[in-house]
Amino acid sequence: MGTQLQILSPIIQYGFAGLSVVLLGIIVWLISRLLGILAETNTVIKANTAAIQTLDQRTGETLALTRRTFERLLCKAHNPRANEGGAGE
């Protein structure tokens, strides 16, 4: 049995060495895929940030318009003669 173990020992060692090379290759491939996904994620984050900034700007404009409209309605409610201004309004 001792001679058989001596014969199989290099085969087993080369098998483990080959397996470790294959696993190292898989790890490198996975890391490269991960870096690609991170780059795509950064692109999506930039687009979402731009969309949020645009939405914030438009919300501010809408809020200002709503306030102006509210103030005009209050002014007309407190001053009934403003409603008689004619067709020009």
C-alpha positions as CSV (number, residue, x, y, z in Angstrom):
1,M,0.0,0.0,0.0
2,G,3.0,2.3,0.6
3,T,4.1,2.1,-3.0
4,Q,0.6,2.9,-4.2
5,L,0.4,6.0,-2.0
6,Q,3.8,7.2,-3.3
7,I,2.5,6.8,-6.9
8,L,-0.8,8.6,-6.2
9,S,0.8,11.4,-4.1
10,P,2.1,13.5,-7.0
11,I,-1.2,13.0,-8.9
12,I,-3.1,14.2,-5.9
13,Q,-0.8,17.2,-5.5
14,Y,-1.1,18.2,-9.2
15,G,-4.8,17.8,-8.9
16,F,-5.0,20.2,-6.0
17,A,-2.7,22.6,-7.9
18,G,-4.9,22.4,-11.0
19,L,-8.0,22.9,-8.9
20,S,-6.5,26.0,-7.2
21,V,-5.6,27.5,-10.6
22,V,-9.1,27.0,-11.8
23,L,-10.6,28.5,-8.7
24,L,-8.2,31.5,-9.0
25,G,-9.4,32.0,-12.6
26,I,-13.0,31.9,-11.5
27,I,-12.3,34.5,-8.8
28,V,-10.6,36.8,-11.2
29,W,-13.5,36.4,-13.7
30,L,-16.0,37.2,-10.9
31,I,-14.1,40.3,-9.8
32,S,-14.0,41.6,-13.4
33,R,-17.8,41.0,-13.7
34,L,-18.3,42.8,-10.4
35,L,-16.3,45.8,-11.6
36,G,-18.4,45.9,-14.8
37,I,-21.6,45.9,-12.7
38,L,-20.3,48.6,-10.5
39,A,-19.6,50.8,-13.5
40,E,-23.2,50.3,-14.8
41,T,-24.5,51.0,-11.3
42,N,-22.6,54.3,-11.2
43,T,-24.2,55.2,-14.5
44,V,-27.7,54.5,-13.2
45,I,-26.9,56.5,-10.0
46,K,-25.9,59.5,-12.1
47,A,-29.1,59.3,-14.2
48,N,-31.2,59.0,-11.1
49,T,-29.5,62.0,-9.4
50,A,-30.1,64.1,-12.5
51,A,-33.8,63.1,-12.5
52,I,-34.2,63.9,-8.8
53,Q,-32.6,67.3,-9.3
54,T,-34.9,68.1,-12.2
55,L,-37.9,66.9,-10.1
56,D,-36.8,69.1,-7.2
57,Q,-36.5,72.2,-9.5
58,R,-39.9,71.6,-11.0
59,T,-41.5,71.0,-7.6
60,G,-40.0,74.3,-6.5
61,E,-41.5,76.1,-9.5
62,T,-44.9,74.4,-9.0
63,L,-44.9,75.4,-5.3
64,A,-44.1,79.1,-6.2
65,L,-46.9,79.1,-8.8
66,T,-49.3,77.6,-6.3
67,R,-48.4,80.3,-3.8
68,R,-48.9,83.1,-6.3
69,T,-52.3,81.6,-7.3
70,F,-53.3,81.3,-3.7
71,E,-52.3,84.9,-3.0
72,R,-54.3,86.2,-6.0
73,L,-57.3,84.2,-4.9
74,L,-57.0,85.7,-1.4
75,C,-56.6,89.1,-2.8
76,K,-59.8,88.7,-4.9
77,A,-61.7,87.2,-2.0
78,H,-60.8,90.2,0.2
79,N,-61.3,92.8,-2.5
80,P,-64.6,92.2,-4.3
81,R,-64.0,95.1,-6.7
82,A,-61.1,93.3,-8.2
83,N,-63.6,90.8,-9.7
84,E,-65.3,93.8,-11.5
85,G,-62.1,94.7,-13.3
86,G,-63.5,93.8,-16.7
87,A,-62.8,91.2,-19.4
88,G,-59.1,92.1,-19.4
89,E,-58.3,89.8,-16.5
